[in-house]
Amino acid sequence: MTDHILKEIEKIGGWAEELIHKTQDMQQDDAQQVYAAAEELYHIWQAILNTEQLTSDEALQAMKELRRPLNTISGFTHPHVVSQYENIPDDIQKLYQRIQSSSARLVNEMMDALGI
């Protein structure tokens, strides 16, 4: 389960990096925010995995730390935000949708893995 989570985070980072290269201006800035959040998320999750045994309080604290990058990813790829951009090609739309749906799944998978 936890290896799957790291792979999903890596996918989000890869899609965000692809967005950075395929977009311009404000869209590119947003994609860079998503990429940075994915990197932060990856490092936080790795630190959690390196912890021997989490107490329930530590698991809750870990989830709080994970929320910020997850919210950043979700916020910048939310359909209402993306709809502000004009003439988005289909391949770019699909990248946003992949990131959005993957980040939504990650929340549940991380909570399950942490036993929350």
C-alpha positions as CSV (number, residue, x, y, z in Angstrom):
1,M,0.0,0.0,0.0
2,T,2.7,2.5,1.0
3,D,4.8,1.8,-2.1
4,H,1.7,2.5,-4.2
5,I,1.2,5.8,-2.5
6,L,4.8,6.9,-3.3
7,K,4.2,5.9,-6.9
8,E,1.0,7.9,-7.1
9,I,2.8,10.9,-5.7
10,E,5.6,10.5,-8.3
11,K,2.9,10.3,-11.0
12,I,1.4,13.6,-9.8
13,G,4.8,15.2,-9.9
14,G,5.5,13.9,-13.4
15,W,2.2,15.2,-14.6
16,A,2.8,18.6,-13.0
17,E,6.2,18.7,-14.6
18,E,4.6,18.0,-18.0
19,L,2.2,20.8,-17.4
20,I,5.1,23.2,-16.6
21,H,6.6,22.4,-20.0
22,K,3.3,22.6,-22.0
23,T,1.8,25.7,-20.5
24,Q,2.6,29.4,-20.1
25,D,2.1,32.4,-17.7
26,M,-0.3,31.8,-14.9
27,Q,-1.0,28.2,-15.8
28,Q,2.7,27.5,-15.7
29,D,3.0,29.2,-12.3
30,D,0.2,27.0,-11.0
31,A,1.8,23.9,-12.4
32,Q,5.0,24.8,-10.6
33,Q,3.1,25.1,-7.3
34,V,1.6,21.6,-7.9
35,Y,5.0,20.2,-8.7
36,A,6.5,21.7,-5.5
37,A,3.6,20.4,-3.4
38,A,4.1,16.9,-4.9
39,E,7.7,17.0,-3.9
40,E,6.8,18.2,-0.4
41,L,4.2,15.4,-0.1
42,Y,6.7,12.8,-1.2
43,H,9.2,13.9,1.4
44,I,6.7,14.0,4.2
45,W,5.4,10.5,3.3
46,Q,8.9,9.1,3.1
47,A,9.6,10.5,6.6
48,I,6.4,8.9,7.9
49,L,7.5,5.5,6.4
50,N,10.8,5.8,8.1
51,T,9.1,6.1,11.5
52,E,9.0,2.7,13.3
53,Q,5.5,2.8,14.8
54,L,3.1,5.8,14.8
55,T,0.8,6.4,17.7
56,S,-2.7,7.5,16.9
57,D,-1.7,11.1,17.8
58,E,1.3,10.9,15.6
59,A,-0.8,9.6,12.7
60,L,-3.2,12.4,13.1
61,Q,-0.4,14.9,13.2
62,A,1.1,13.3,10.1
63,M,-2.2,13.7,8.3
64,K,-2.3,17.3,9.2
65,E,1.2,17.8,7.7
66,L,0.0,16.0,4.5
67,R,-3.1,18.2,4.1
68,R,-1.2,21.3,3.1
69,P,0.5,19.9,0.0
70,L,-2.6,17.8,-0.8
71,N,-4.8,20.9,-0.6
72,T,-2.3,22.8,-2.8
73,I,-2.5,20.1,-5.4
74,S,-6.2,19.8,-5.3
75,G,-6.8,23.6,-5.3
76,F,-4.6,24.4,-8.3
77,T,-6.1,21.6,-10.3
78,H,-9.7,22.1,-9.3
79,P,-12.0,22.4,-12.3
80,H,-13.1,25.9,-11.2
81,V,-9.5,27.1,-11.2
82,V,-8.7,25.3,-14.5
83,S,-11.9,26.8,-16.2
84,Q,-10.4,30.3,-15.8
85,Y,-7.8,29.4,-18.4
86,E,-8.8,30.0,-22.0
87,N,-8.5,27.5,-24.8
88,I,-7.0,24.6,-22.9
89,P,-6.0,21.8,-25.3
90,D,-7.5,18.3,-24.5
91,D,-4.1,16.8,-23.5
92,I,-3.6,19.6,-20.9
93,Q,-7.2,19.1,-19.6
94,K,-6.5,15.4,-19.2
95,L,-3.4,16.1,-17.2
96,Y,-5.3,18.4,-14.8
97,Q,-8.0,15.7,-14.5
98,R,-5.5,13.0,-13.7
99,I,-3.8,15.1,-11.1
100,Q,-7.1,16.0,-9.5
101,S,-8.5,12.5,-9.3
102,S,-5.2,11.0,-8.2
103,S,-4.8,13.5,-5.4
104,A,-8.4,12.8,-4.2
105,R,-7.7,9.1,-4.0
106,L,-4.4,9.7,-2.2
107,V,-6.2,11.3,0.7
108,N,-8.2,8.1,1.4
109,E,-5.2,5.8,0.8
110,M,-3.0,7.8,3.2
111,M,-5.7,7.8,5.8
112,D,-6.1,4.0,5.5
113,A,-2.3,3.5,5.6
114,L,-2.1,5.6,8.7
115,G,-5.0,3.8,10.3
116,I,-7.1,7.0,10.6
